[in-house]
Amino acid sequence: MIPGTTRRLADLGSVTLECFEAGEGPLIVLLHGFPELAFSWRHQVAPLVAAGWRVFVPNQRGYGASSAPAEVEAYDLEALAGDVAALIRQAGDGPAVVIGHDWGAPVAWHTARRYPGLVRAVGALSVPHAARAPRPPLELMRAAAGPDHVYYIDYFQQPGLAEAEMEADVRAFLLGFFWSISGDAPREERFRPIPRGGRFIDAITVPSKLPPWLSEADLQVYVDAFSATGFRGGLNWYRNVNRNWQRSADLASDVIPQPAFFVTGGRDPARNPPAIERLPSLLPDLRVFEILPGCGHWTQQERPAEVNDLLLRFLATL
């Protein structure tokens, strides 16, 4: 799926992950988000290998040919970070650098906190590390949405609802979602609030042509994968937001001491400006911190050259 990589199925005990690997040297693990795949990191592998890194890019649980447990609880951050820790241990190369995008970002941050001895440095695209919420996240989301709208994560809580919408036309959903939160979409075609009683699928716009960073062949990789698996596994990640909050209460501090990296887009709706402003207090060794003007949510796909330069700059400091 990713040129220049070797595909293998990594047996981690409770689950098997489809993993794409390349290169020799110190280990870096790249974690994708929703609705993406390991393929979303296709532009980063060759530059990292050329710089002397051993690159692991898994399809996380629920995606591609990786295991997709039936239970919603199987997709909480404890399980997902446990998968990353198991991959690092299996590699046998000592602590790794872990970088995540979108949902891969909280997995990366959580792995660094839960398994500090296995993570030598950590970073994320789009989603910053944030301090623990004062109340269960769904309560805060519902309050912020108000009486007339439904926050999209809240909308995803009912199993089967969003799946049916997305799977009715996989290509249209993927293209519309990729477009509507990209940096290319004009204001009138950006992701819209979901009115109470409305549908998630109506909050996106399917464009008449593909954005310049996504070819028809690229899109087809995603379409083929999600046509085979559906979206249940990825959506189950969202159904654990309160569980993640509950199960992380034992972590003594929000501070992550490892060398850190954060890059987001200036038009990324997930960038969370208040959390970004607080990042230096939570990441005391924040070595690369950039906001890419005009870039949307799909950071490493929209701006691969810039992301690669920043990532290599960060890795050179380790």
Summary of the structure (lengths in Angstrom):
residues: 318
radius of gyration: 18.3
end to end distance: 29.6
largest distance: 53.8
contacts: 1090
relative contact order: 0.16
helix: 43%
strand: 17%
